[in-house]
Amino acid sequence: MKVCEKLVSEFTNSNNHLAADSAYDQKNIRRRVYDALNVLMAMNIISKEKKEIKWIGLPTNSAQECQNLEIEKQRRIERIKQKRAQLQELLLQQIAFKNLVQRNRQNEQQNQGPPALNSTIQLPFIIINTSRKTVIDCSISSDKFEYLFNFDNTFEIHDDIEVLKRMGMSFGLESGKCSLEDLKLAKSLVPKALEGYITDISTGPSWLNQGLLLNSTQSVSNLDLTTGATLSQSSVNQGLCLDAEVALATGQFLAPNSHQSSSAASHCSESRGETPCSFNDEDEEDDEEDSSSPE
């Protein structure tokens, strides 16, 4: 920075400005500027892409940066676990609903007609469970769209999905008690691109943490701190999981272990520790041509 300040002060000096006998010509000044920029690039304070120079930031303490990365890693792991839980719930809902439709269709064929309206419950619904001694005060709006319940004791609320799970409509996938025959039937109720997730869900709640609980020391040892060009396996796995989240959100479902996920590693951002290219004489010549041509 002192070099830049000195150059600015010398160049703006009215006595030396555009003087024929100036001690420094334009090329020497530019070389000194390039030397200063190369130092900043070597310290990863700035980066250069073609003619554009970007400010990265002052170097931070390695221990602090490692701690920040660990915190960010845990945040992403928690986010992936939440997304997996949400995906599992949606898949179980689809399986339960389709299984219920098939069962009702079979009952209609056996009984040669639909059941009576007073013997059916329309979806969606909720079930409220409480003690027989509980005093319940229920108020219903005039349009029958709002219900207000007052209880003088504890109570439980169960939605339709929970009831269907207890009826076995999800084949016990959420508890990991699904037989091979039921697993095959469950896969037939979801798109082929999502069949791999059904296999993972059948292993039980451990699927939510699958591939996420990695050894931190192993992850750090796999990271090349000298060049920053090598990515640890955990970071690649996280990138693939995040790409899967995006695919699910956009409707482009990807099955686990899909070959399409192999391209996700190429989208990883450039590491901050990568050594940038330095300025050279070719840059000077290009700059001279650019300065001579109108913008």
Buried (B, 14 or more C-beta within 10 A) or exposed (E): EEEEEEBEEBBEEEEBEEEEEBEBEEEEBBBBBBEBBBEBBEEBBBBBEEEEEEEBEEEEEEEEEBEEBEEEBEEBBEBBBEBBEEBBEEBBBBBBBBBBEEEEEEEEEEEEEEEEEEEEEEEEEEEEEBEEEEEEEEEEEEEEEEEEEEBEEEEEEBEBBEBBBEEEBBBBBBEEEBEEEBBEBBBEBBEEEBBBBBBBBBEBEEBBEEBBEBEEEEBBEBBBEEEBEEBBEBBBBBBBBBBBBEBBEEEEBBBBEBEEBEEBEEEEEEBEBEEBEBBEEEBBEEBEEEEEEEE
